[in-house]
Amino acid sequence: MKTFGGPVLFLDRSDINTDEIIPAKYLTENSKLALKPYILEDLKLPGFDPLRDTKGKGVVVTRSNFGCGSSREHAVWVFEVNDINVVIAESFARIFRQNMFNCGMLAIELPGQDIDALLSLGGKTTIAVDLDKETITARGAKEMTCKFALNSFDKDLVQAGGWLAYADKKY
């Protein structure tokens, strides 16, 4: 099974929408890989440079309502081709969240106090996800562990590698 986790990209803002994740002008690209250089291109955060700050990251930690806006699957694909396989937030837009699981990636919801604690770690934080135990362990300025919950279907999708792999095994 795939390993989930890695160095963390902190995006300390709520309501990051799909246009900020991948601008609409790139939706005509005919491969996922073609989206790679445009990740978070239109996201405006003080001191944030998408080309510099997304390199080598495997996890995004952010606030609430992540992935709001249009229902484009491209917003998940751009994370996938940039080797980001986990997004941790207080909440997700419903379609973005399901697209994550459909692509075999993790959308983990945590309470606000856990998000605050993760954001306070800052710097060179890494996160490891234990899917069986439903825990994340963050190592940065300090170490912390948080519990999360997934319904059995979403967990099955992730363990299979996404919806298509799941359907191939089941049907």
N, C-alpha and C positions, 0 to 999 in steps of 0.2 A: 504494500500500500504506500501511497505517496506520503512524504513528510510535509507537515504544515508548520510554517513559522519562518523565522529569519530576522534580520535587522529591521527595525521599525521606522516607518515614515509617520511622523506625527502631523496631523492636520487639525489644528485646534479651532474648529469652526463647525457650526451646524448648517444644515441645508445646502450642502455641496451637491450641485445638480449635475445631470448627465452631460450638459453642454460644457461644464467646467472640466469634467472628467475626460471627455473626448469631443472637441468642437464638431458641430454638424457638418462643416465643410469637408470633413474627412470621411463621411459616411459612404461616399462613392467608391472608396478603396475596395478592391476585390479580394483581399486576403487579410487575415488577422494581423499577420506580421507587418503589413504596410502601415498599420496604426501605431506601431511601437514608438516612434519618435515624438508623437503628439500627446502623450499621456499628460493630463492635467495642464495642458498648454494655456488654457484660459483661466486657471485658478489664480486668484489674486489674494495672497496672504503676505504680510510684511516679512521681507527677507527670503521668501520662497522662490526658488529657481527650479522649475520642473526637471530640466536636463541634469542639473547637478544633484538635486535632492532625491530623485527617485532611483538613481543608479544603485544597484546592489541591494535594494530593499525587498523584503518578502512579505511584510505585514504593514497594513495601514491602521492607525488608531485615530479615531475622529469622534465627533459629537453626534447629535441626533439628526434623523431624517436624511441619512446619506443615500445618494443615488436618486433623489427626487427629480422631477422633470419628465422628459419623454421616456418611453419604455424601451429604448434602443438596447439591444444586446451588446452592441459595440462597446458600451461603457464597462462591461465586464471583460470583454475580450482584450481591451487595452491593458488591463491589469494582468491578465493571463500571459500575454506575450512579453510582459515586462517582469515575469516571474514573481508577481505579487499574488499569493494564493489565499490570503486571509485578510479580511477587513473586519475590524472590531469597532462597534459603535453602540450608542445608546439605543438607536433605532434605525431602520432602513425603510426606504420606499419599498412597497410590497413587491413590485415587479423586479426591481433591481436585486432585492434579496433572493427571489426565486431564481433569477438568471444566474446568480452566483452558484447556487446548488446545482442547477441544471448543467453548469460547466464543470462540476466537480470541485468547486472552491468553497471556502467557508465564509459565511457571514455570521459573525458572532455578536449577539446582543448582550451587553452588560449594563448594570445600573450606573447612573451618573456618578456615584461616589467611586466606583471602580475605574471608570473612565478618567475621572479627575486624578486618581492615584497613579494610573498609567502615564498620563500626560506629565505628571510631576517628575517622573523618572528622567525624561528628556535625554538628550545626547545620544550616546551609542548604546541604546537599549536593544536587546534581542528578545524575541518571544518564541517559545516552543509550545506547540499545541499537542495535548494528548487526547485524541479523539475518543478512545475507549473510556477514559476516566472523565471526559468532558471537563478538562482543566487547561488553563493557560498558565505558563510560568514565564514571568518577565524578569530579565536581569539587566539592570542599568545601574544607576546610582545606588539602588537597593534591589533586593529581590522580593517579588511578590507572586502569589498564586491566586487565581480567581477560578471559580466554578462557572460553567455555562451549561445550558440545556439545549439540545436539539431534539426535534421530534424524530421518530424512527425512520420515516420516509426520507427526510432530508439527510439524515446520517447514512442511509443506504445509498442515496445518490452520490454523496461524497466518497464513500468507500468504493463504489463501483467506478468512479472517475467521471461521473456526470450522467445526464439523462440518457444519451445514446448508448453508452456502455451498460448502463442499468437495464435498458430495454433489450439489448442484445442478450444479456444473461437471463432475463425473465421471460422473454416471449419468443 
